[in-house]
Amino acid sequence: AEGGKTVSIDEAYDDIVAHGFNAIHGMVDDREVATFASVAAAHGLLVVPHLRTEKPQTVPSNLLAWYGVDEAADAVARARGRKWYDAAKRGTSPQLVISGNYETSSLGPFRGEGAFADVFEYDRYDIRSTKTDFTSYSDELEEIGKVMRGMPDFVFGLSPQVFIYNGPEPTPDQVRVQVYLGIIHGVRSIDYYSYTEDL
């Protein structure tokens, strides 16, 4: 990471476990899922690998969920996501699917056209200063929470911004504000992850 020391995967996973986390989200392709899962399992971690195929997948024993379509605001992404979602639901042990979305416009189609995930994860990243106003962030969480309350078979999730993204590194208080606002508005799962290596 920038300004810090380079650590091995094993050191990173040990540190993740030491800080109380139980799962890791990995952007790996289909051929890398088994290796990713076995390394994580050696550290007692569950995995959330990316799902990018309709083909049957070997399901890791430590699978928490698949990460399906990302940002499903357009019809093409939603159609692709529904195919991946349907693939994950086939067989005798259907798996959970998570989808990250920063546009609330994805919610209408999510409900009206058919599901593309079990967990609708809000992932808006707009911290551009140490004085970011979270009013509109809270308003959108409230809007999503109201819709999700009418969809009890699905989970409202949150991926707070914990990394540098066109601005300064979020402060611990800014991370807490995002999480607390999420909990207030009905979030039931929280996924911390690093979008960049600049931590």
Stockholm file with secondary structure:
# STOCKHOLM 1.0

chainA/1-199         AEGGKTVSIDEAYDDIVAHGFNAIHGMVDDREVATFASVAAAHGLLVVPHLRTEKPQTVPSNLLAWYGVDEAADAVARARGRKWYDAAKRGTSPQLVISGNYETSSLGPFRGEGAFADVFEYDRYDIRSTKTDFTSYSDELEEIGKVMRGMPDFVFGLSPQVFIYNGPEPTPDQVRVQVYLGIIHGVRSIDYYSYTEDL
#=GR chainA/1-199 SS CTTSCCCCHHHHHHHHHHTTCCEEEECCCGGGHHHHHHHHHTTTCEEEEBCCCSSCCCCCTTBCCEECCSCCCSHHHHHHHHHHHHHHHCSSSCCCEEEEESCGGGHHHHHHTCCSCSEEEECCCCCCSTTCCCHHHHHHHHHHHHHHHTCTTSEEEECCCCSCSSSCCCCHHHHHHHHHHHHHTTCCEECCCCSSSCC
#=GC SS_cons         CTTSCCCCHHHHHHHHHHTTCCEEEECCCGGGHHHHHHHHHTTTCEEEEBCCCSSCCCCCTTBCCEECCSCCCSHHHHHHHHHHHHHHHCSSSCCCEEEEESCGGGHHHHHHTCCSCSEEEECCCCCCSTTCCCHHHHHHHHHHHHHHHTCTTSEEEECCCCSCSSSCCCCHHHHHHHHHHHHHTTCCEECCCCSSSCC
//
